[in-house]
Structure formats: C-alpha cells, structure tokens
Amino acid sequence: MAKKSNKQSNTGMDGTDFPDDLLQTQQAWNATYRALAAPRPRKCHGAAPPSARTPSTVWPALVGAG
C-alpha cells in the first residue's frame, strides 16, 4: 500500500493561475508589512514630559489647588 502524502504538486502553475484580487490583496499585505516592519527614528530629543514643562501658574489650576 502506498503511503499517502498531503503534499500537492504545483507543476505547471504560474502567476496567472491565481485570481487578480488575491494577487492584489497579497501585494497590499506585503507592502503594509514592510511599512510596519521598517525601522523608524525615535523622537529622543531629551525634553521633559509635558507635565514637567507646565508653567507654575497653570499647574495649581490643573490639580485643583488653585
């Protein structure tokens, strides 16, 4: 008895064997993945967080002590 295999041959297949909408969706997915995976520069400019830059005249009003 021959051993069964779940492998299928794709002999004779080329790019035209797939529907256009599937190819377009795959291309869009690949472009999105590349964009998300690309390294992005960090915004490390050494500034203090916004709360530390709040003027002292505004800070008491923000915390309700004014």
RACORFEN-V796851 format. One line per field, one symbol per residue. psi: psi as a letter, one per 20 degrees, with the letter a starting at -180 (. if undefined). burial: # if it has 16 or more other C-alpha atoms within 10 Angstrom, else .. Layout:
psi->???
burial->???
This chain:
psi->pqpqqjpqpkpiqahiiqqghgghggggggggggghipqqqqmnjjqqqhhhipqhhhghhhijj.
burial->..................................................................
